[in-house]
C-alpha cells in the first residue's frame, strides 16, 4: 500500500517539476504525467468508499491507469546506471 502512495507522490512531484520552463519546449512528458495523475486521482475520489472496504483495488487502478503509460524499468535503469 505504501508503494502505491509513493508512486502517486512521485507522479505529483514529477508533474510539478515538468511544469517548469525547462520542459516548456516539449510539453508531451508534462502533459502525460498531468493527465495520468488527474485520471488516477479522479478515479480514487470516485471509488473512495470501495477503496476503504477493499484497499487492494488501488493496485488494480494503478495497473490499468499508470503502468501502461510509463516504463519504470527503463527509468530505473537510467536513474541507477550500472548499479
DSSP file (Angstrom, degrees, kcal/mol; ACC not computed):
  #  RESIDUE AA STRUCTURE BP1 BP2  ACC     N-H-->O    O-->H-N    N-H-->O    O-->H-N    TCO  KAPPA ALPHA  PHI   PSI    X-CA   Y-CA   Z-CA
    1    1 A X     >        0   0    0      0, 0.0     4,-1.7     0, 0.0     3,-0.2   0.000 360.0 360.0 360.0 -39.8    0.0    0.0    0.0
    2    2 A X  H  >  +     0   0    0      1,-0.2     4,-2.4     2,-0.2     5,-0.2   0.857 360.0  59.4 -63.5 -34.2    2.9    2.4    0.8
    3    3 A X  H  > S+     0   0    0      1,-0.2     4,-2.2     2,-0.2    -1,-0.2   0.887 104.1  50.1 -62.5 -38.7    4.3    1.7   -2.6
    4    4 A X  H  > S+     0   0    0     -3,-0.2     4,-2.5     2,-0.2    -1,-0.2   0.919 110.3  48.9 -66.4 -43.7    1.2    3.0   -4.3
    5    5 A X  H  X S+     0   0    0     -4,-1.7     4,-2.3     1,-0.2    -2,-0.2   0.884 110.6  51.5 -64.1 -37.3    1.2    6.2   -2.3
    6    6 A X  H  X S+     0   0    0     -4,-2.4     4,-2.7     2,-0.2    -1,-0.2   0.915 109.2  50.9 -63.0 -42.2    4.9    6.7   -3.1
    7    7 A X  H  X S+     0   0    0     -4,-2.2     4,-2.5     2,-0.2    -2,-0.2   0.915 110.0  49.1 -61.9 -43.8    4.0    6.2   -6.8
    8    8 A X  H  X S+     0   0    0     -4,-2.5     4,-2.2     1,-0.2    -1,-0.2   0.914 112.2  48.4 -62.2 -42.5    1.2    8.8   -6.6
    9    9 A X  H  X S+     0   0    0     -4,-2.3     4,-2.8     2,-0.2     5,-0.2   0.900 109.8  52.1 -65.5 -40.0    3.6   11.2   -4.8
   10   10 A X  H  X S+     0   0    0     -4,-2.7     4,-2.9     1,-0.2    -2,-0.2   0.925 110.3  48.6 -61.4 -44.2    6.3   10.7   -7.4
   11   11 A X  H  X S+     0   0    0     -4,-2.5     4,-2.3     2,-0.2    -1,-0.2   0.903 111.8  49.6 -62.0 -40.8    3.8   11.4  -10.2
   12   12 A X  H  X S+     0   0    0     -4,-2.2     4,-1.7     2,-0.2    -2,-0.2   0.932 113.8  44.5 -64.7 -45.4    2.6   14.6   -8.4
   13   13 A X  H  X S+     0   0    0     -4,-2.8     4,-2.7     1,-0.2    -2,-0.2   0.906 112.7  52.2 -65.6 -41.4    6.2   15.8   -7.9
   14   14 A X  H  X S+     0   0    0     -4,-2.9     4,-3.2    -5,-0.2    -1,-0.2   0.895 106.7  53.1 -62.8 -39.2    7.1   14.9  -11.5
   15   15 A X  H  < S+     0   0    0     -4,-2.3     4,-0.4     1,-0.2    -1,-0.2   0.877 111.9  45.7 -65.2 -35.3    4.1   16.9  -12.8
   16   16 A X  H  < S+     0   0    0     -4,-1.7     3,-0.4     2,-0.2    -2,-0.2   0.900 115.3  46.8 -70.8 -40.7    5.2   19.9  -10.8
   17   17 A X  H >< S+     0   0    0     -4,-2.7     3,-1.8     1,-0.2     6,-0.2   0.926 110.7  50.6 -67.1 -45.4    8.8   19.5  -11.9
   18   18 A X  T 3< S+     0   0    0     -4,-3.2    -1,-0.2     1,-0.3    12,-0.2   0.600  98.5  69.6 -71.3  -9.0    8.0   19.0  -15.6
   19   19 A X  T 3  S+     0   0    0     -4,-0.4    -1,-0.3    -3,-0.4    -2,-0.2   0.489  78.3 107.4 -83.5  -2.8    5.8   22.1  -15.4
   20   20 A X  S X  S-     0   0    0     -3,-1.8     3,-1.8    -4,-0.1     4,-0.2  -0.294  89.0-104.8 -72.7 161.0    8.9   24.2  -15.1
   21   21 A X  G >  S+     0   0    0      1,-0.3     3,-1.6     2,-0.2     4,-0.3   0.754 115.3  71.9 -57.8 -25.2   10.1   26.4  -18.0
   22   22 A X  G 3  S+     0   0    0      1,-0.3     3,-0.3     2,-0.1    -1,-0.3   0.802 103.6  41.0 -62.1 -27.1   12.9   23.9  -18.7
   23   23 A X  G X  S+     0   0    0     -3,-1.8     3,-0.6    -6,-0.2    -1,-0.3   0.281  85.2 100.6-102.4   9.3   10.3   21.5  -20.0
   24   24 A X  T <  S+     0   0    0     -3,-1.6     3,-0.3     1,-0.2    -1,-0.2   0.766  73.6  63.3 -67.2 -24.9    8.3   24.1  -21.9
   25   25 A X  T 3  S+     0   0    0     -4,-0.3     2,-0.5    -3,-0.3    -1,-0.2   0.859 112.6  32.4 -68.4 -35.5    9.9   23.1  -25.2
   26   26 A X    <>  +     0   0    0     -3,-0.6     4,-0.5    -4,-0.1     3,-0.5  -0.839  64.9 175.1-125.9  92.9    8.4   19.6  -25.1
   27   27 A X  H  >  +     0   0    0     -2,-0.5     4,-3.1    -3,-0.3     5,-0.3   0.582  59.9  90.0 -76.0  -7.6    5.0   19.5  -23.4
   28   28 A X  H  > S+     0   0    0      1,-0.2     4,-2.5     2,-0.2    -1,-0.2   0.923  88.5  43.2 -59.2 -49.8    4.4   15.8  -24.1
   29   29 A X  H  > S+     0   0    0     -3,-0.5     4,-2.3     2,-0.2    -1,-0.2   0.932 117.2  47.5 -62.6 -42.9    6.0   14.4  -20.9
   30   30 A X  H  X S+     0   0    0     -4,-0.5     4,-2.7    -7,-0.2     5,-0.2   0.941 113.1  48.1 -60.3 -48.2    4.4   17.0  -18.7
   31   31 A X  H  X S+     0   0    0     -4,-3.1     4,-2.8     1,-0.2     5,-0.3   0.893 110.7  51.5 -61.9 -41.3    1.0   16.5  -20.3
   32   32 A X  H  X S+     0   0    0     -4,-2.5     4,-2.3    -5,-0.3    -1,-0.2   0.924 112.6  45.0 -62.2 -45.4    1.3   12.8  -19.9
   33   33 A X  H  X S+     0   0    0     -4,-2.3     4,-2.6     2,-0.2    -2,-0.2   0.920 115.6  46.9 -65.8 -44.2    2.1   13.0  -16.2
   34   34 A X  H  X S+     0   0    0     -4,-2.7     4,-2.8    -5,-0.2     5,-0.2   0.942 114.6  45.7 -64.8 -48.1   -0.6   15.6  -15.5
   35   35 A X  H  X S+     0   0    0     -4,-2.8     4,-2.4    -5,-0.2    -1,-0.2   0.909 114.9  47.7 -63.3 -41.5   -3.3   13.7  -17.4
   36   36 A X  H  X S+     0   0    0     -4,-2.3     4,-2.6    -5,-0.3    -1,-0.2   0.922 113.3  48.1 -65.4 -43.8   -2.4   10.4  -15.8
   37   37 A X  H  X S+     0   0    0     -4,-2.6     4,-2.8    -5,-0.2     5,-0.2   0.921 112.9  48.1 -61.9 -44.7   -2.2   11.9  -12.3
   38   38 A X  H  X S+     0   0    0     -4,-2.8     4,-2.4     2,-0.2    -1,-0.2   0.902 112.0  49.5 -64.4 -40.7   -5.6   13.6  -12.8
   39   39 A X  H  X S+     0   0    0     -4,-2.4     4,-2.1    -5,-0.2    -2,-0.2   0.934 113.7  45.7 -62.7 -46.3   -7.2   10.4  -14.2
   40   40 A X  H  X S+     0   0    0     -4,-2.6     4,-2.6     2,-0.2    -2,-0.2   0.930 113.9  48.0 -64.4 -45.9   -5.9    8.4  -11.2
   41   41 A X  H  X S+     0   0    0     -4,-2.8     4,-2.4     1,-0.2    -1,-0.2   0.891 111.3  50.9 -63.6 -39.5   -6.9   11.0   -8.6
   42   42 A X  H  X S+     0   0    0     -4,-2.4     4,-2.4    -5,-0.2    -1,-0.2   0.911 111.9  47.5 -63.2 -41.5  -10.4   11.3  -10.1
   43   43 A X  H  X S+     0   0    0     -4,-2.1     4,-1.9     2,-0.2    -2,-0.2   0.898 110.9  51.5 -66.9 -40.2  -10.8    7.5  -10.1
   44   44 A X  H  < S+     0   0    0     -4,-2.6    -2,-0.2     1,-0.2    -1,-0.2   0.908 112.7  45.7 -62.7 -41.8   -9.5    7.4   -6.4
   45   45 A X  H >< S+     0   0    0     -4,-2.4     3,-1.2     1,-0.2     4,-0.2   0.903 112.2  51.1 -67.1 -40.5  -12.0   10.0   -5.4
   46   46 A X  H 3< S+     0   0    0     -4,-2.4     3,-0.2     1,-0.3    -1,-0.2   0.828 117.3  39.1 -66.4 -31.7  -14.8    8.3   -7.3
   47   47 A X  T 3X S+     0   0    0     -4,-1.9     4,-2.8     1,-0.2    -1,-0.3   0.031  76.9 126.5-107.7  26.4  -14.1    5.0   -5.7
   48   48 A X  H <> S+     0   0    0     -3,-1.2     4,-1.7     1,-0.2    -1,-0.2   0.894  76.0  44.3 -52.8 -48.8  -13.3    6.3   -2.2
   49   49 A X  H  > S+     0   0    0     -3,-0.2     4,-1.6    -4,-0.2    -1,-0.2   0.901 113.6  50.4 -67.0 -40.4  -15.8    4.0   -0.4
   50   50 A X  H  > S+     0   0    0      1,-0.2     4,-2.5     2,-0.2    -1,-0.2   0.903 109.7  51.8 -62.3 -40.6  -14.9    1.0   -2.4
   51   51 A X  H  < S+     0   0    0     -4,-2.8    -1,-0.2     1,-0.2    -2,-0.2   0.816 105.3  55.2 -68.6 -30.8  -11.2    1.6   -1.6
   52   52 A X  H  < S+     0   0    0     -4,-1.7     3,-0.3    -5,-0.2    -1,-0.2   0.879 115.2  39.0 -68.0 -36.3  -11.9    1.9    2.1
   53   53 A X  H  < S+     0   0    0     -4,-1.6     2,-0.3     1,-0.2    -2,-0.2   0.824 133.9  22.7 -80.3 -33.2  -13.5   -1.6    2.0
   54   54 A X    ><  +     0   0    0     -4,-2.5     3,-2.0    -5,-0.2    -1,-0.2  -0.681  63.5 175.6-137.3  80.6  -11.0   -3.1   -0.4
   55   55 A X  T >  S+     0   0    0     -3,-0.3     3,-1.7     1,-0.3     4,-0.4   0.728  75.4  73.5 -60.8 -22.8   -7.7   -1.2   -0.4
   56   56 A X  T >> S+     0   0    0      1,-0.3     4,-0.9     2,-0.2     3,-0.9   0.691  77.0  79.0 -65.7 -15.9   -6.2   -3.7   -2.8
   57   57 A X  H <> S+     0   0    0     -3,-2.0     4,-2.2     1,-0.2    -1,-0.3   0.780  79.5  70.0 -61.3 -26.3   -8.3   -2.1   -5.5
   58   58 A X  H <> S+     0   0    0     -3,-1.7     4,-2.7     1,-0.2    -1,-0.2   0.897  93.8  54.7 -58.7 -40.7   -5.7    0.6   -5.7
   59   59 A X  H <> S+     0   0    0     -3,-0.9     4,-2.4    -4,-0.4    -1,-0.2   0.892 107.3  50.3 -60.6 -39.6   -3.2   -1.8   -7.2
   60   60 A X  H  X S+     0   0    0     -4,-0.9     4,-1.9     2,-0.2    -1,-0.2   0.920 110.9  48.9 -64.1 -43.9   -5.8   -2.6   -9.9
   61   61 A X  H  X S+     0   0    0     -4,-2.2     4,-2.7     1,-0.2     5,-0.5   0.928 113.1  46.1 -62.6 -45.7   -6.3    1.1  -10.7
   62   62 A X  H  X>S+     0   0    0     -4,-2.7     5,-2.3     1,-0.2     4,-1.5   0.900 111.2  53.7 -64.2 -40.0   -2.5    1.8  -10.9
   63   63 A X  H  <5S+     0   0    0     -4,-2.4     5,-0.4    -5,-0.2    -1,-0.2   0.854 117.8  35.7 -63.0 -35.1   -2.0   -1.3  -13.1
   64   64 A X  H  <5S+     0   0    0     -4,-1.9    -2,-0.2    -5,-0.1    -1,-0.2   0.784 129.4  29.7 -90.8 -28.0   -4.7   -0.1  -15.5
   65   65 A X  H  <5S+     0   0    0     -4,-2.7    -3,-0.2    -5,-0.2     4,-0.2   0.874 129.7  22.8 -98.9 -45.6   -4.1    3.7  -15.4
   66   66 A X  T >X5S+     0   0    0     -4,-1.5     3,-1.8    -5,-0.5     4,-0.9   0.931 111.7  58.0 -93.3 -53.4   -0.4    4.3  -14.6
   67   67 A X  G >4<S+     0   0    0     -5,-2.3     3,-0.6     1,-0.3     5,-0.2   0.813 100.7  56.4 -57.4 -37.3    1.7    1.3  -15.6
   68   68 A X  G 34 S+     0   0    0     -5,-0.4    -1,-0.3     1,-0.2    -2,-0.1   0.735 110.1  47.4 -66.4 -18.1    0.7    1.1  -19.3
   69   69 A X  G <4 S+     0   0    0     -3,-1.8     2,-0.4    -4,-0.2    -1,-0.2   0.620 108.8  52.8 -98.9 -14.0    1.9    4.7  -19.8
   70   70 A X    <<  -     0   0    0     -4,-0.9     2,-1.0    -3,-0.6     3,-0.2  -0.965  65.5-143.4-129.1 140.6    5.3    4.7  -18.0
   71   71 A X     >  +     0   0    0     -2,-0.4     4,-2.2     1,-0.2     5,-0.2  -0.770  24.5 173.2-100.8  88.1    8.3    2.4  -18.4
   72   72 A X  H  > S+     0   0    0     -2,-1.0     4,-2.5     1,-0.2     5,-0.2   0.802  75.4  57.9 -69.0 -29.4    9.5    2.2  -14.8
   73   73 A X  H  > S+     0   0    0      2,-0.2     4,-2.2     1,-0.2    -1,-0.2   0.933 110.1  43.3 -65.6 -44.6   12.1   -0.5  -15.6
   74   74 A X  H  > S+     0   0    0      2,-0.2     4,-2.4     1,-0.2    -2,-0.2   0.904 114.2  50.7 -67.7 -40.7   13.8    1.9  -18.2
   75   75 A X  H  X S+     0   0    0     -4,-2.2     4,-2.6     1,-0.2    -2,-0.2   0.911 111.4  48.7 -62.6 -41.9   13.5    4.9  -15.8
   76   76 A X  H  X S+     0   0    0     -4,-2.5     4,-2.7     2,-0.2     5,-0.3   0.896 110.3  50.7 -63.8 -40.5   15.1    2.8  -13.0
   77   77 A X  H  X S+     0   0    0     -4,-2.2     4,-1.7     2,-0.2    -2,-0.2   0.898 112.6  46.6 -65.2 -39.8   17.9    1.7  -15.3
   78   78 A X  H  < S+     0   0    0     -4,-2.4    -2,-0.2     2,-0.2    -1,-0.2   0.931 115.5  45.8 -66.0 -44.9   18.6    5.3  -16.3
   79   79 A X  H  < S+     0   0    0     -4,-2.6    -2,-0.2     1,-0.2    -1,-0.2   0.881 120.9  37.3 -67.2 -38.8   18.5    6.5  -12.7
   80   80 A X  H >< S-     0   0    0     -4,-2.7     3,-2.1     1,-0.2    -1,-0.2   0.658  86.0-173.2 -90.5 -17.0   20.7    3.7  -11.4
   81   81 A X  T 3< S-     0   0    0     -4,-1.7    -1,-0.2     1,-0.3    -2,-0.1  -0.365  70.5  -9.5  60.7-131.8   23.1    3.4  -14.2
   82   82 A X  T 3         0   0    0      1,-0.3    -1,-0.3    -2,-0.1    -4,-0.1   0.572 360.0 360.0 -77.6  -7.5   25.4    0.5  -13.8
   83   83 A X    <         0   0    0     -3,-2.1    -1,-0.3    -6,-0.1    -2,-0.2   0.449 360.0 360.0 -88.2 360.0   24.3   -0.1  -10.3
